[in-house]
Amino acid sequence: MRFLSISTPLSLRRLLYLVLGPAESHDEAEHRRAISLAKVVDLGLICLIVANVLAVVLESEPAIGAAYRRWFRAFELISVVAFTLEYGLRLWTIVESSEASLARPWRARLRYLVTPLALADLAAILPFYLSLWPWVDLRMLRVLRLLSVLKLTRYSTSITLLLDALRRESRAIGAAMFVLFLLLMVAASLAYLAEHRAQPVAFGTIPAALWWAVVTMTTVGYGDVVPITPLGKLLGGAIAIIGIGMVALPAGLLASGFSEQLHERERLFEAEVERRLADGVLDEAERQQLIELRKRLGLRARDASAIVHLVSRQQHAHPPHCPHCGLPLTPAAGPSHAGPRAKGWQAW
């Protein structure tokens, strides 16, 4: 209740949104109230997700699953209640976001339901509710509980960067995959023509030859199906060489998009630091230190924002002093005889 007792009014829904959602508030009071509680909630949810994955893995072992069945069921029930509560609160508070505030509440919530993160949250709790129906295979649903690991994408910077890179490079990767599919069909057709008489079982049809084409072009080479005719061997070598370049093409696009996302986040953080610097909150040395810290630690937006807010408070609490007279300088005014450095601080 300490967060609700501060003088500045803050609704419960707004507070819960700042705790559960991204830190997009530019209000200092709101940020101070939400950031500490948000770290505790994030850590608790991450631990619960990891514990659920471990529970599913251990329960699949017959000896452990039979001995601790009651404990596994109780933990599953507690986890489902916690994840359901989180899902409901996110759905309720999403109208507080800057984008959703421009639409009707029901439209904003409906739009949120089809987002990837919302679908990941739903996948974590859906197997439990489906298990209440008698005709559903419970063994399959137990394994589907592993889908709760998808919730970690909300808290992992690396996974978020990877998803952003996939989204940005989706057209280029889609084009590369389409070309790869065409080459696979051509390779399977040529392999069928070259080998179907010599090996009617492995290459008797184009769909059967397609398995060999996939294994060869991806350079896996299981060796279960191999060409034996001279023309088939020549074709297999050519496909293997072409496959090296074709399989590497989507990987290169993804690596390029991932690197671009890293640079984009660095630019966003530097823009925030520049804004603080223009407002007279940071000096140039502190700006460089923050940028270096952001690059070295790979901080999330929330963590980087917390650092900026911390430096902002320190600057307001301990303003710089005039090197001539020792009097404190402020963005609004400074001593009249402080010299050019004070004027520069006033200009900031």
C-alpha positions in Angstrom: 0.0 0.0 0.0 3.0 2.3 0.2 2.8 2.9 -3.5 -0.8 4.1 -3.2 -0.2 6.4 -0.3 2.0 9.0 -2.1 0.4 12.4 -2.5 0.2 12.3 -6.3 -3.0 10.5 -7.4 -2.4 7.2 -9.2 -5.2 4.8 -10.0 -4.8 1.1 -9.3 -5.1 0.2 -12.9 -2.4 2.7 -13.9 -0.1 1.3 -11.2 -0.7 -2.3 -12.3 0.0 -1.4 -15.9 3.3 0.2 -15.1 4.2 -2.8 -13.0 3.2 -5.5 -15.5 3.8 -3.6 -18.8 6.7 -1.7 -20.3 8.1 1.4 -18.6 6.7 4.0 -20.9 5.8 6.6 -18.3 7.7 9.8 -18.4 6.4 11.0 -15.0 9.0 10.8 -12.2 6.5 10.0 -9.5 4.8 7.2 -11.4 8.2 5.7 -12.3 9.4 5.7 -8.7 6.3 4.0 -7.5 6.3 1.3 -10.1 9.9 0.4 -10.8 10.7 -1.4 -7.5 7.5 -3.4 -7.4 7.9 -4.3 -11.1 11.3 -5.9 -10.5 9.9 -8.1 -7.7 6.9 -9.1 -9.9 9.1 -9.9 -12.9 11.5 -12.0 -10.8 8.7 -13.9 -9.2 7.1 -14.7 -12.6 10.4 -15.7 -14.1 11.1 -18.1 -11.2 7.5 -19.5 -11.5 7.9 -20.1 -15.3 11.3 -21.9 -14.8 9.9 -24.0 -12.0 6.9 -25.1 -14.2 9.3 -26.2 -17.0 11.4 -28.2 -14.5 8.2 -29.7 -13.0 7.0 -30.9 -16.4 10.4 -32.5 -17.1 10.7 -34.2 -13.8 7.1 -35.4 -13.8 7.8 -37.3 -17.1 10.2 -39.6 -15.1 8.0 -42.5 -13.9 9.6 -42.9 -10.5 9.6 -39.2 -9.6 6.1 -38.6 -11.1 4.5 -41.4 -9.1 6.2 -40.5 -5.9 5.4 -36.8 -5.9 2.2 -36.8 -7.9 0.2 -34.8 -5.3 2.9 -32.2 -5.1 3.1 -31.8 -8.8 -0.7 -31.4 -9.0 -0.7 -28.8 -6.2 2.1 -26.8 -7.8 0.3 -26.9 -11.2 -2.9 -25.5 -9.6 -1.0 -22.7 -7.9 0.8 -21.8 -11.1 -2.3 -21.8 -13.2 -4.0 -19.5 -10.7 -1.0 -17.1 -10.8 -0.8 -17.1 -14.6 -4.5 -16.7 -15.0 -4.5 -13.7 -12.6 -1.6 -12.2 -14.5 -3.4 -12.8 -17.8 -6.5 -11.1 -16.5 -4.7 -8.1 -15.1 -2.8 -7.6 -18.3 -6.0 -7.7 -20.2 -7.7 -5.2 -17.8 -4.8 -2.7 -17.7 -3.8 -2.7 -21.4 -6.1 0.3 -21.9 -3.6 2.4 -20.0 -1.0 2.1 -22.8 -0.4 5.1 -25.0 -1.5 3.3 -28.1 -4.7 1.7 -26.6 -5.8 5.0 -25.0 -6.8 6.3 -28.4 -9.3 3.4 -29.0 -12.3 2.1 -27.2 -11.4 -0.1 -24.2 -13.0 -3.2 -25.7 -11.2 -2.7 -29.0 -7.9 -2.2 -27.2 -8.4 -5.4 -25.3 -9.5 -7.3 -28.3 -6.4 -6.1 -30.2 -4.2 -7.2 -27.3 -5.7 -10.7 -27.2 -4.2 -11.5 -30.7 -0.7 -10.2 -29.9 2.1 -12.8 -29.7 2.8 -12.1 -26.0 -0.9 -12.5 -25.1 -1.1 -15.7 -27.1 2.0 -17.0 -25.2 0.2 -16.2 -21.9 -2.9 -18.0 -23.0 -0.9 -21.1 -24.1 0.6 -21.3 -20.6 -2.8 -21.7 -19.0 -4.9 -23.3 -21.7 -3.7 -26.9 -21.2 -4.9 -27.0 -17.6 -8.4 -25.8 -18.5 -8.6 -28.2 -21.5 -7.7 -31.1 -19.1 -11.0 -30.5 -17.3 -12.8 -32.1 -20.4 -12.9 -35.9 -20.1 -12.2 -36.7 -23.7 -8.9 -34.8 -23.9 -5.6 -36.7 -23.8 -4.1 -35.7 -20.5 -0.6 -36.9 -21.4 -0.4 -34.6 -24.3 -1.6 -31.7 -22.2 1.0 -32.3 -19.6 3.7 -31.9 -22.2 2.0 -28.8 -23.6 2.6 -27.2 -20.3 6.1 -26.6 -21.5 4.6 -23.9 -23.7 4.8 -21.7 -20.5 8.4 -21.2 -21.5 7.2 -18.9 -24.2 6.3 -16.4 -21.5 10.0 -15.8 -20.9 10.0 -13.9 -24.2 8.5 -11.0 -22.3 11.5 -10.8 -19.9 14.4 -11.9 -22.1 16.1 -9.1 -24.0 17.8 -11.6 -26.4 14.6 -13.3 -27.4 12.9 -9.9 -27.8 15.7 -8.8 -30.1 15.4 -12.0 -32.1 11.7 -11.7 -32.6 12.1 -8.0 -33.6 14.7 -9.0 -36.1 12.4 -11.8 -37.5 9.6 -9.3 -37.8 11.8 -6.7 -39.6 13.4 -9.2 -42.0 10.2 -11.3 -42.5 9.9 -10.3 -46.2 13.5 -11.0 -47.1 13.5 -14.3 -45.1 10.2 -15.3 -46.7 11.6 -14.6 -50.2 14.7 -16.7 -49.4 12.6 -19.6 -48.1 10.4 -19.5 -51.2 13.5 -19.8 -53.4 14.7 -22.7 -51.2 11.4 -24.4 -51.6 11.6 -24.1 -55.4 15.1 -25.5 -55.4 13.9 -28.4 -53.3 11.1 -29.2 -55.7 13.5 -29.1 -58.7 16.1 -31.2 -56.9 13.5 -33.8 -56.0 12.2 -33.9 -59.5 15.6 -34.4 -61.0 16.5 -37.0 -58.4 13.3 -38.9 -59.3 14.2 -38.9 -63.0 17.8 -40.1 -62.3 17.1 -42.7 -59.6 13.6 -44.0 -59.8 14.5 -47.1 -61.9 17.5 -48.0 -59.9 15.8 -47.4 -56.5 12.0 -47.6 -56.9 11.5 -47.6 -53.1 13.6 -44.5 -52.1 13.1 -42.5 -55.4 9.9 -44.1 -56.7 7.9 -40.8 -56.5 8.7 -37.1 -56.3 7.4 -36.9 -52.7 9.7 -39.8 -51.7 12.7 -38.1 -53.4 11.8 -34.9 -51.6 13.1 -36.3 -48.3 16.5 -36.9 -49.9 16.5 -33.4 -51.4 15.8 -31.8 -48.0 18.5 -33.9 -46.2 21.0 -33.1 -49.0 20.3 -29.4 -49.4 20.5 -28.7 -45.7 23.8 -30.6 -45.6 22.6 -32.9 -42.9 23.4 -36.1 -44.8 21.8 -38.9 -42.8 22.9 -41.5 -45.3 19.7 -43.5 -45.2 18.9 -42.6 -48.9 21.8 -42.0 -51.3 22.0 -42.0 -55.1 23.8 -44.9 -56.8 23.7 -44.0 -60.5 26.4 -41.7 -62.0 23.9 -39.0 -62.9 22.3 -39.2 -59.4 25.7 -38.8 -57.7 26.5 -35.8 -59.9 23.2 -34.3 -59.1 23.7 -35.0 -55.4 27.0 -33.2 -55.3 25.6 -30.1 -57.2 22.6 -29.9 -54.8 24.9 -30.2 -51.7 27.1 -27.3 -52.9 24.1 -25.1 -53.8 22.5 -26.0 -50.4 25.4 -24.5 -48.5 24.7 -21.1 -49.9 20.9 -21.3 -49.8 20.7 -22.4 -46.2 23.2 -19.8 -45.1 21.2 -17.0 -46.8 18.3 -16.8 -44.2 20.9 -17.1 -41.4 22.8 -14.1 -42.8 19.6 -12.1 -43.1 18.6 -12.9 -39.5 22.1 -12.0 -38.2 21.9 -8.7 -40.0 18.5 -8.0 -38.6 19.6 -8.9 -35.1 22.6 -6.5 -35.3 20.3 -3.8 -36.6 18.0 -4.2 -33.7 20.9 -3.9 -31.2 22.0 -0.7 -32.9 18.4 0.6 -32.9 18.1 0.1 -29.1 21.4 1.9 -28.6 20.1 4.8 -30.6 16.9 5.0 -28.6 18.8 5.0 -25.4 21.2 7.6 -26.6 18.2 9.7 -27.7 16.8 9.5 -24.1 20.2 10.5 -22.7 20.4 13.4 -25.2 16.9 14.6 -24.0 18.1 14.5 -20.4 21.3 16.3 -21.4 19.3 19.0 -23.2 17.1 19.5 -20.1 20.1 20.1 -17.9 20.0 16.8 -16.1 23.2 15.1 -17.3 26.6 16.4 -18.2 28.6 15.1 -21.1 30.8 12.8 -19.0 27.8 11.2 -17.4 26.2 10.8 -20.8 29.2 8.9 -22.1 29.3 6.7 -19.0 25.6 5.8 -19.4 26.0 4.9 -23.1 29.0 2.7 -22.3 27.1 1.0 -19.5 24.1 0.3 -21.7 26.4 -1.3 -24.4 28.3 -3.4 -22.0 25.5 -4.8 -20.0 22.9 -5.0 -22.7 20.3 -3.5 -20.5 16.6 -3.7 -21.1 14.7 -0.4 -21.7 13.3 -0.5 -18.2 16.7 -1.0 -16.6 18.3 1.7 -18.8 15.4 4.1 -17.9 16.0 3.4 -14.2 19.6 4.4 -14.5 18.6 7.7 -16.2 16.1 8.4 -13.5 18.6 7.7 -10.8 21.2 10.0 -12.3 18.4 12.6 -12.8 17.6 12.6 -9.1 21.3 12.8 -8.1 21.7 15.8 -10.4 18.8 17.6 -8.8 20.0 16.7 -5.3 23.6 17.7 -6.0 23.8 20.4 -8.7 27.2 21.4 -10.0 29.1 24.2 -8.3 30.9 27.2 -9.7 34.6 26.5 -10.0 35.3 30.2 -9.0 33.1 30.9 -6.0 31.9 27.4 -5.1 28.2 28.4 -5.2 25.7 25.8 -6.6 24.6 26.2 -10.2 21.1 25.4 -11.3 19.5 25.2 -14.8 17.4 28.3 -14.0 20.1 30.6 -12.7 23.6 30.9 -11.4 25.9 33.4 -9.7 26.5 36.5 -11.7 30.2 36.2 -11.5 30.5 32.5 -12.2 31.9 33.0 -15.6 31.4 31.2 -18.9 31.0 27.7 -17.4 28.0 28.9 -15.4 26.5 30.4 -18.5 27.0 27.1 -20.3 25.2 25.3 -17.5 22.3 27.8 -17.7 22.2 27.2 -21.5 21.8 23.4 -20.9 
